[in-house]
Amino acid sequence: MDKTYKTRRVVVTGMGVISSVGNDVDTFWESLKNGVCGIDYITEFPTEGLAVRIAGKVKNFEPEKYGMDKGFIRKQDRFTQYGMAAAFQAMAQSGLCSTGDDANISPDRMGVYVGSGIGGFEVQFRESGKMISDPTGHWVSPHFVPTMISNIAAGHIAIKYNAQGPCLDIVTACATSSHCLGEALRAIRHGYADAIIAGGCENATIPIGIAGFANAHALTRAEDPKYASLPFNGNRGGFVMGDGAAILVLEELEHAKARGANILAEFVGYGNTCDAYHPTAPRPEGTTQARCITLALDEAGFDPAKDNLYINAHGTGTKLNDAAETLAYKIALGDFAYKAHISSIKSMTGHMFGAAGAAEAITTVLTLREGIVPPTINLDVPDPELDLDYTPNKAVKSDITLGISDSLGFGGHNACVAFRNYED
């Protein structure tokens, strides 16, 4: 292990995304800046009788565009396909290669930290139906287990890019990909890898997924898809499901500079705490979430006198989450909370579960780079308890110096990641 980990800096050299508002980073970002809502009626399967019929489904996805052959596509759950597609984009942008004459990183120095909150939900639903119909299990696919398990996306990405270093599938529900990013940061800082492909992927919008979340009273029952995901809105009534993937290539700074990589941002902080309170509800007073944010801010060198802060909120649009998250910001930042720019892109994408944190980290990087804060759309009814600047309805120009993204997952899992524009 490299004992100089305290001085090893980590940067972002590639990004990729699959989402309801775009299947590449440029389209995704243009949609967010312009307040484009990707939530719509579900058409991929019959919804008659379901309590919820809307979601942020991925549209016009063509897996062949991202280096996947027909045999692979036929066998793999969509969550893996989405992860492979986002990784394809991120690796292409990064320019990293571990094979052949173009190799610029040793295979054992490149890792993969890609998680999924649920994994192969669709294939599990389909194959379980076969088992119920025929208890002998004769018709259950031999590919069922290696297609369903949540670590398989990370495994396939590692195979594709010959990444023989550390490989993990972290599963912390809605905080999954934020934890993947944070733990990858630590692995690179501590010298276990020079680069890690990190993020998350999810495809949970299937009938049983809707039924489960709806019966847990987590989903909004709104019928208008364009006015359904309402973070920080007085009318909020639950989250909207969303699918997709988001991947960032994280790389040790000197390694990136030595090969002439285009550096997109510096990864400067990470916090990780647990509410230790309830299986699904957040700790209402916001203290454990605040400590997670404070850990990331302290590591990032946050200075209230100098920094212009952007917070990409978890912002699911549930009554309890938005209230607890707002309290957490006030505890972590004090009066500065009222100066911070805050927004929730879930108002446009829906909740991408295991992919949400990485998609929001990409948003944070782009906000830093372009000096544009994306809006929280449909924020038209104030809640007196939620009195911070949530960037209502329209994007705002601002020279952000520090961006953080926080994620809160079922089980009380909290994660916060922090980025700055890179300066030599």
Protein Blocks (a to p, Z undefined) as FASTA:
>chain_A
ZZklmmmccddfbdcdddfkbcbfklmmmmmmnopafbdcdfkbcfehiabfcdcddehi
afklnopafklmmmpcfklmmmmmmmmmmmmmnopafehjklcbdfklcccddddfklpm
klmmmmmmmmmmmmnommpcfklmmmmpmklmmmmmmmmnopabdcddddehjlmmmmmm
mmmmmmmmnopafbdcedddddfbcfklmmmmmmnomaccbfblklmbcghiakbgbdcd
dedddddddddfklmmmnopacfbdcfbdcdddfklafkbccfklmmmmmmmmmmmmmno
pafklpccddddfklopaklmmmmmmmmmmmnmmmlmmpccddfklmnopnhjmmmmmmm
mmmmmmmmnopacddehilbccfklmcdehghiacddddfbdcdddddehhiacdddddd
ddZZ
